[in-house]
Amino acid sequence: MIDLAEAQPRSANLTLPQFRGPRPGSETAALVAEILALKRQLNAVILAHNYQVPEIQDVADFVGDSLGLAQQAAGTSADVIVFCGVHFMAETAKILNPGKLVLLPDLNAGCSLEESCPAPKLAALQATNPNFYTIAYINCSAAVKALSDVIVTSGNALKIVNAAPKDRDLLFVPDENLGQWVMEQTGRPMTLWRGNCYAHVEFQRDNIIRARAAYPDAEIVVHPESLREVRELADVVCSTEKMITHCKSSPAKRFVIVTESGIIHRMRKECPGKEFLCAPVYDVMRMPTDNCRCSECRYMKMNTLEKLRDCMQERTPHLELPADILAQARVPMERMLEISARS
Protein backbone atom coordinates (compact mmCIF):
# COMPACT_ATOMS: atom_id res chain seq x y z
CA MET A 1 0.00 0.00 0.00
CA ILE A 2 1.03 3.62 -0.51
CA ASP A 3 1.94 6.09 2.23
CA LEU A 4 0.18 9.18 0.92
CA ALA A 5 2.04 11.46 3.30
CA GLU A 6 5.36 10.46 1.73
CA ALA A 7 4.45 9.59 -1.85
CA GLN A 8 4.79 11.78 -4.91
CA PRO A 9 2.28 11.70 -7.77
CA ARG A 10 2.93 8.91 -10.24
CA SER A 11 3.11 8.95 -13.99
CA ALA A 12 -0.24 8.86 -15.73
CA ASN A 13 0.90 5.85 -17.79
CA LEU A 14 1.33 3.64 -14.72
CA THR A 15 1.09 -0.07 -15.55
CA LEU A 16 -1.06 -1.89 -13.01
CA PRO A 17 -0.60 -5.58 -12.13
CA GLN A 18 -2.60 -8.18 -14.02
CA PHE A 19 -4.58 -10.78 -12.04
CA ARG A 20 -4.34 -14.29 -13.42
CA GLY A 21 -5.07 -16.41 -10.35
CA PRO A 22 -2.63 -18.62 -8.41
CA ARG A 23 0.45 -20.00 -10.19
CA PRO A 24 -0.12 -23.65 -11.27
CA GLY A 25 1.64 -26.06 -8.95
CA SER A 26 1.84 -23.56 -6.09
CA GLU A 27 0.62 -24.20 -2.56
CA THR A 28 -2.17 -21.66 -3.12
CA ALA A 29 -3.25 -23.42 -6.33
CA ALA A 30 -3.44 -26.73 -4.46
CA LEU A 31 -5.58 -25.17 -1.73
CA VAL A 32 -7.87 -23.61 -4.30
CA ALA A 33 -8.27 -26.98 -6.05
CA GLU A 34 -9.23 -28.60 -2.73
CA ILE A 35 -11.74 -25.87 -1.96
CA LEU A 36 -13.38 -26.10 -5.38
CA ALA A 37 -13.63 -29.89 -5.07
CA LEU A 38 -15.23 -29.57 -1.64
CA LYS A 39 -17.63 -26.95 -2.99
CA ARG A 40 -18.87 -29.40 -5.62
CA GLN A 41 -19.07 -32.23 -3.11
CA LEU A 42 -21.13 -30.17 -0.64
CA ASN A 43 -23.20 -28.29 -3.23
CA ALA A 44 -21.92 -25.18 -1.46
CA VAL A 45 -21.79 -21.51 -2.33
CA ILE A 46 -18.87 -19.39 -1.12
CA LEU A 47 -19.78 -15.79 -0.26
CA ALA A 48 -17.03 -13.27 0.51
CA HIS A 49 -17.16 -9.70 1.73
CA ASN A 50 -15.25 -6.98 -0.11
CA TYR A 51 -12.84 -6.75 2.84
CA GLN A 52 -11.61 -10.35 2.64
CA VAL A 53 -8.03 -11.17 1.64
CA PRO A 54 -7.47 -11.34 -2.16
CA GLU A 55 -7.07 -15.12 -2.37
CA ILE A 56 -10.46 -15.67 -0.72
CA GLN A 57 -12.12 -13.12 -2.99
CA ASP A 58 -10.68 -14.92 -6.00
CA VAL A 59 -12.11 -18.32 -5.00
CA ALA A 60 -15.57 -17.02 -3.97
CA ASP A 61 -18.74 -17.38 -6.03
CA PHE A 62 -19.83 -13.88 -5.05
CA VAL A 63 -17.92 -10.92 -3.61
CA GLY A 64 -19.86 -7.90 -2.41
CA ASP A 65 -21.14 -5.66 0.35
CA SER A 66 -23.56 -6.59 3.11
CA LEU A 67 -26.67 -5.93 1.01
CA GLY A 68 -25.44 -7.94 -1.96
CA LEU A 69 -24.34 -10.79 0.29
CA ALA A 70 -27.72 -10.84 2.08
CA GLN A 71 -29.50 -10.93 -1.28
CA GLN A 72 -27.28 -13.77 -2.45
CA ALA A 73 -27.86 -15.70 0.77
CA ALA A 74 -31.63 -15.20 0.50
CA GLY A 75 -31.76 -16.50 -3.07
CA THR A 76 -29.25 -19.34 -3.10
CA SER A 77 -30.22 -22.91 -4.01
CA ALA A 78 -27.02 -24.30 -2.50
CA ASP A 79 -27.24 -26.78 0.39
CA VAL A 80 -24.31 -25.21 2.24
CA ILE A 81 -23.39 -21.53 2.61
CA VAL A 82 -19.75 -20.81 3.37
CA PHE A 83 -19.53 -17.23 4.57
CA CYS A 84 -16.14 -15.56 4.39
CA GLY A 85 -16.74 -12.48 6.46
CA VAL A 86 -17.38 -11.87 10.13
CA HIS A 87 -19.72 -13.52 12.60
CA PHE A 88 -22.78 -11.28 12.20
CA MET A 89 -22.69 -11.83 8.42
CA ALA A 90 -22.84 -15.60 8.82
CA GLU A 91 -25.68 -15.09 11.32
CA THR A 92 -27.51 -13.08 8.68
CA ALA A 93 -27.17 -15.94 6.21
CA LYS A 94 -28.51 -18.36 8.83
CA ILE A 95 -31.47 -16.08 9.58
CA LEU A 96 -32.39 -16.13 5.89
CA ASN A 97 -31.71 -19.88 5.56
CA PRO A 98 -32.60 -21.50 8.89
CA GLY A 99 -32.64 -25.01 7.40
CA LYS A 100 -29.23 -24.81 5.71
CA LEU A 101 -25.73 -25.44 6.99
CA VAL A 102 -23.90 -22.10 7.30
CA LEU A 103 -20.13 -22.32 7.78
CA LEU A 104 -17.75 -19.59 8.93
CA PRO A 105 -14.00 -20.22 8.50
CA ASP A 106 -13.14 -18.62 11.85
CA LEU A 107 -15.82 -18.41 14.52
CA ASN A 108 -13.79 -15.74 16.34
CA ALA A 109 -14.04 -13.29 13.44
CA GLY A 110 -16.15 -10.73 15.27
CA CYS A 111 -16.91 -7.02 14.88
CA SER A 112 -16.22 -4.06 17.16
CA LEU A 113 -19.39 -2.37 15.94
CA GLU A 114 -21.53 -5.40 16.74
CA GLU A 115 -20.00 -5.63 20.21
CA SER A 116 -20.82 -1.98 20.91
CA CYS A 117 -24.55 -2.75 21.03
CA PRO A 118 -25.50 -5.59 23.39
CA ALA A 119 -29.13 -6.68 23.00
CA PRO A 120 -30.05 -6.22 26.72
CA LYS A 121 -28.86 -2.59 26.64
CA LEU A 122 -30.80 -1.93 23.46
CA ALA A 123 -33.93 -3.44 25.00
CA ALA A 124 -33.50 -1.19 28.05
CA LEU A 125 -33.29 1.91 25.85
CA GLN A 126 -36.31 0.84 23.80
CA ALA A 127 -38.31 0.50 27.00
CA THR A 128 -37.86 4.24 27.66
CA ASN A 129 -39.88 5.15 24.54
CA PRO A 130 -42.65 2.86 23.25
CA ASN A 131 -42.81 4.98 20.08
CA PHE A 132 -39.29 4.06 18.98
CA TYR A 133 -39.01 2.56 15.50
CA THR A 134 -35.68 0.75 15.62
CA ILE A 135 -33.53 0.80 12.49
CA ALA A 136 -30.52 -1.48 12.84
CA TYR A 137 -27.46 -1.40 10.65
CA ILE A 138 -26.79 -4.95 9.52
CA ASN A 139 -23.49 -4.89 11.45
CA CYS A 140 -25.17 -6.14 14.61
CA SER A 141 -25.96 -9.43 16.31
CA ALA A 142 -28.93 -11.64 15.52
CA ALA A 143 -30.32 -10.77 18.97
CA VAL A 144 -30.25 -7.06 18.10
CA LYS A 145 -31.86 -7.75 14.73
CA ALA A 146 -34.60 -9.60 16.59
CA LEU A 147 -35.35 -6.41 18.56
CA SER A 148 -35.45 -4.22 15.46
CA ASP A 149 -38.18 -3.07 13.10
CA VAL A 150 -36.04 -3.00 9.98
CA ILE A 151 -32.43 -3.65 8.97
CA VAL A 152 -30.32 -1.41 6.74
CA THR A 153 -26.97 -1.55 5.02
CA SER A 154 -24.85 1.43 4.04
CA GLY A 155 -26.06 0.84 0.49
CA ASN A 156 -29.81 1.11 1.21
CA ALA A 157 -29.98 3.10 4.46
CA LEU A 158 -31.21 6.31 2.82
CA LYS A 159 -34.03 4.52 1.01
CA ILE A 160 -35.15 2.61 4.08
CA VAL A 161 -35.01 5.57 6.46
CA ASN A 162 -37.05 7.63 3.98
CA ALA A 163 -39.61 4.81 3.97
CA ALA A 164 -39.85 4.64 7.78
CA PRO A 165 -43.18 5.60 9.39
CA LYS A 166 -43.51 9.37 9.75
CA ASP A 167 -45.29 9.14 13.10
CA ARG A 168 -42.55 7.14 14.86
CA ASP A 169 -39.42 8.24 16.71
CA LEU A 170 -36.52 6.74 14.82
CA LEU A 171 -33.78 4.96 16.77
CA PHE A 172 -30.70 4.10 14.70
CA VAL A 173 -28.26 1.46 15.97
CA PRO A 174 -25.38 0.78 16.31
CA ASP A 175 -23.18 3.04 14.10
CA GLU A 176 -23.43 6.70 15.06
CA ASN A 177 -21.36 7.89 12.09
CA LEU A 178 -23.51 6.14 9.50
CA GLY A 179 -26.61 7.32 11.36
CA GLN A 180 -25.33 10.88 11.38
CA TRP A 181 -24.70 10.76 7.62
CA VAL A 182 -28.18 9.31 7.02
CA MET A 183 -29.74 12.16 9.02
CA GLU A 184 -27.78 14.70 6.97
CA GLN A 185 -28.97 13.15 3.71
CA THR A 186 -32.61 12.49 4.60
CA GLY A 187 -33.35 15.32 7.03
CA ARG A 188 -35.04 12.84 9.37
CA PRO A 189 -34.13 13.22 13.04
CA MET A 190 -33.02 10.04 14.79
CA THR A 191 -31.73 8.99 18.16
CA LEU A 192 -28.28 7.51 17.54
CA TRP A 193 -26.64 4.67 19.41
CA ARG A 194 -23.05 5.58 20.36
CA GLY A 195 -21.17 2.87 18.47
CA ASN A 196 -18.60 2.82 15.71
CA CYS A 197 -16.29 0.65 13.61
CA TYR A 198 -12.77 0.90 14.97
CA ALA A 199 -11.22 0.52 11.49
CA HIS A 200 -13.23 3.38 9.97
CA VAL A 201 -12.83 5.92 12.76
CA GLU A 202 -9.04 5.65 12.53
CA PHE A 203 -9.18 7.76 9.36
CA GLN A 204 -8.57 11.37 10.35
CA ARG A 205 -9.05 14.74 8.66
CA ASP A 206 -5.29 15.23 8.31
CA ASN A 207 -5.01 11.96 6.36
CA ILE A 208 -7.43 13.24 3.75
CA ILE A 209 -5.84 16.69 3.52
CA ARG A 210 -2.45 15.06 2.88
CA ALA A 211 -3.95 12.72 0.31
CA ARG A 212 -5.52 15.66 -1.50
CA ALA A 213 -2.20 17.49 -1.53
CA ALA A 214 -0.22 14.48 -2.75
CA TYR A 215 -2.77 13.50 -5.41
CA PRO A 216 -4.75 16.59 -6.47
CA ASP A 217 -6.12 14.73 -9.52
CA ALA A 218 -7.53 11.87 -7.43
CA GLU A 219 -11.16 11.49 -6.37
CA ILE A 220 -11.52 10.82 -2.66
CA VAL A 221 -14.17 8.16 -2.01
CA VAL A 222 -15.24 7.68 1.61
CA HIS A 223 -17.36 5.12 3.42
CA PRO A 224 -20.18 6.65 5.54
CA GLU A 225 -18.97 4.84 8.68
CA SER A 226 -16.11 7.34 8.69
CA LEU A 227 -16.06 10.41 10.91
CA ARG A 228 -17.93 13.52 9.77
CA GLU A 229 -14.66 15.47 9.49
CA VAL A 230 -13.52 12.89 6.93
CA ARG A 231 -16.82 12.68 5.06
CA GLU A 232 -16.89 16.46 4.67
CA LEU A 233 -13.64 16.33 2.65
CA ALA A 234 -14.80 13.55 0.32
CA ASP A 235 -15.77 13.83 -3.32
CA VAL A 236 -18.11 10.87 -2.89
CA VAL A 237 -19.56 9.17 0.20
CA CYS A 238 -21.06 5.74 -0.43
CA SER A 239 -21.16 2.04 0.41
CA THR A 240 -18.44 -0.31 -0.77
CA GLU A 241 -20.56 -1.64 -3.64
CA LYS A 242 -21.37 1.87 -4.81
CA MET A 243 -17.66 2.67 -4.59
CA ILE A 244 -17.08 -0.03 -7.21
CA THR A 245 -19.79 1.24 -9.56
CA HIS A 246 -18.71 4.86 -9.09
CA CYS A 247 -15.08 4.13 -9.89
CA LYS A 248 -16.09 2.16 -12.98
CA SER A 249 -18.16 5.03 -14.38
CA SER A 250 -16.06 7.99 -13.22
CA PRO A 251 -13.74 9.62 -15.79
CA ALA A 252 -11.10 9.94 -13.06
CA LYS A 253 -8.07 7.69 -13.36
CA ARG A 254 -6.87 7.84 -9.75
CA PHE A 255 -8.82 7.33 -6.51
CA VAL A 256 -8.08 7.53 -2.80
CA ILE A 257 -10.27 4.92 -1.14
CA VAL A 258 -11.20 5.62 2.48
CA THR A 259 -12.45 2.33 3.81
CA GLU A 260 -11.00 -1.05 4.76
CA SER A 261 -8.17 -1.84 2.36
CA GLY A 262 -9.45 -5.26 1.23
CA ILE A 263 -11.67 -3.61 -1.36
CA ILE A 264 -8.64 -2.37 -3.31
CA HIS A 265 -8.09 -5.86 -4.74
CA ARG A 266 -11.54 -6.00 -6.32
CA MET A 267 -11.27 -2.41 -7.56
CA ARG A 268 -8.03 -3.14 -9.38
CA LYS A 269 -9.54 -6.22 -10.99
CA GLU A 270 -12.77 -4.57 -12.10
CA CYS A 271 -11.35 -1.19 -13.09
CA PRO A 272 -8.25 -1.93 -15.19
CA GLY A 273 -6.17 1.08 -16.09
CA LYS A 274 -7.16 3.00 -12.97
CA GLU A 275 -5.06 3.58 -9.86
CA PHE A 276 -6.37 2.98 -6.35
CA LEU A 277 -4.68 4.24 -3.21
CA CYS A 278 -5.66 3.36 0.34
CA ALA A 279 -5.55 6.28 2.75
CA PRO A 280 -2.93 5.89 5.52
CA VAL A 281 -3.78 5.81 9.20
CA TYR A 282 -1.58 7.78 11.61
CA ASP A 283 -1.49 7.84 15.38
CA VAL A 284 -0.89 10.94 17.50
CA MET A 285 2.88 10.55 17.05
CA ARG A 286 2.42 10.82 13.26
CA MET A 287 3.60 7.24 12.80
CA PRO A 288 1.80 4.62 10.70
CA THR A 289 -0.30 2.35 12.91
CA ASP A 290 0.21 -0.79 10.80
CA ASN A 291 2.76 -2.20 8.39
CA CYS A 292 0.74 -1.65 5.23
CA ARG A 293 -0.02 1.93 6.28
CA CYS A 294 -3.73 1.56 5.64
CA SER A 295 -6.76 0.58 7.61
CA GLU A 296 -7.37 -3.15 7.92
CA CYS A 297 -10.05 -4.90 9.93
CA ARG A 298 -8.25 -7.51 12.01
CA TYR A 299 -11.45 -9.55 12.18
CA MET A 300 -12.00 -9.68 8.42
CA LYS A 301 -8.40 -10.77 7.96
CA MET A 302 -8.79 -13.74 10.33
CA ASN A 303 -10.19 -15.84 7.49
CA THR A 304 -7.60 -17.64 5.35
CA LEU A 305 -7.66 -20.18 2.53
CA GLU A 306 -6.51 -22.85 4.97
CA LYS A 307 -9.37 -22.09 7.36
CA LEU A 308 -11.80 -22.01 4.44
CA ARG A 309 -10.66 -25.47 3.30
CA ASP A 310 -10.73 -26.86 6.84
CA CYS A 311 -14.23 -25.62 7.65
CA MET A 312 -15.55 -27.22 4.46
CA GLN A 313 -13.76 -30.51 5.16
CA GLU A 314 -14.97 -30.69 8.75
CA ARG A 315 -18.38 -28.97 8.30
CA THR A 316 -17.52 -26.76 11.25
CA PRO A 317 -17.57 -24.14 12.70
CA HIS A 318 -21.19 -23.70 11.77
CA LEU A 319 -23.82 -21.23 12.90
CA GLU A 320 -26.64 -22.23 15.23
CA LEU A 321 -29.19 -19.75 16.59
CA PRO A 322 -32.22 -20.21 18.89
CA ALA A 323 -35.46 -20.75 16.98
CA ASP A 324 -37.12 -17.66 18.49
CA ILE A 325 -34.20 -15.41 17.51
CA LEU A 326 -34.21 -16.84 13.98
CA ALA A 327 -37.92 -16.17 13.59
CA GLN A 328 -37.90 -12.68 15.12
CA ALA A 329 -34.76 -11.53 13.28
CA ARG A 330 -36.07 -12.74 9.95
CA VAL A 331 -38.95 -10.23 10.00
CA PRO A 332 -36.84 -7.02 9.82
CA MET A 333 -34.41 -8.70 7.41
CA GLU A 334 -37.20 -9.55 4.99
CA ARG A 335 -38.61 -6.04 5.42
CA MET A 336 -35.24 -4.64 4.36
CA LEU A 337 -35.05 -6.89 1.29
CA GLU A 338 -38.62 -6.00 0.30
CA ILE A 339 -38.05 -2.22 0.59
CA SER A 340 -34.70 -2.51 -1.23
CA ALA A 341 -36.38 -4.26 -4.14
CA ARG A 342 -38.90 -1.43 -4.68
CA SER A 343 -38.29 0.73 -7.72
C-alpha positions, 0 to 999 in steps of 0.5 A: 500500500502507498503512504500518501504522506510520503508519496509523490504523484505517479506517472499517468501511464502507470502499468497496473498488475494483471490478475491471473489467479494462483500460479499452477503447482503452487501451494495456493493453487493446491488449496484452491483446487481442494476448496473447489472440489469440496464446494462441488461435493457439498453443493456449497456456495462461497460468499465473501465480503469486499474486505476479505483477503485477495485469495479468498475473494478470488475463489468465492462465487460472489464478492460484495457488500452486506446488502449484496451478500444478504441478497445472495444468501436469500436467493441461493439454491445451495445446500451449504453456505460458506460465509467468508466475512465476520460472525454477524454476516454468517448469522444473517445468512442463517437467519435467511436460511434456517434449514441450511448449513452455514459455515464460517472459516473462523468463529472468532471473526467478530466485529467491534461495531456489533460488540458496541450494542449488546441486545439487553442494553438496546432493549432497556433503551427501547423501554424508555420510549414505546414509540421508537421505530428501531432501524438497525445497521446490519453490522449487529448481532442476531439478537439485536436484529430480533429487537429491530423493526427494519435492517439497513446496510450502508447501500440502502440506508437512505431509502429505508429511512425515507420509507420509515413511518412518519409518526414514529421516533426513529432509533438508529443502531449501532453506528453513530457515524452512519446514522449521522450521515443518514440524518444529513442526507434524509433530514429525518431526526433520529436517536443515535446509538453511540457505536462505531467501527474501529477501522473506519474511525481511525481515518482522520481529517489530516489523512485526507488533507495530505492525500488531496495534496499528494494526489490533487487529480484523485477522487476521494471516495469515503465510506459513511462509517467514517467520521464527519470530518472525513466525510466532509472532505470527500468527493463521494460518500457511499457504500463499498458496492457503490464505490465499485460502480462509481469508480467504474463510471467515473472519468477519473483515473486515480482514486483515494479509497477511504475504507478497509483496504481489502476492497482495493483488490476487487477495484483493481480487478474490475477497473483496469487502467485506474489507480487505487490508493488506500488512505494511511492511518496515523497515530498521534505521534504521526507514525503509521499504525500498521505495516501496510499503512492503511486501515485493515479490519483484524477480524475480516483478515482472520479468514484464510484459505486454509481455514476455508478449506478446513471448515468445508472438510470438517463442516464446522464451525457452523452457525446455530441460533435459537429458533425464536431469535431466527424467527424474530430476526427474519422479519426485519431482514425480509422487510429490508429486502422488500423495501430494497427491491422497490423501484 
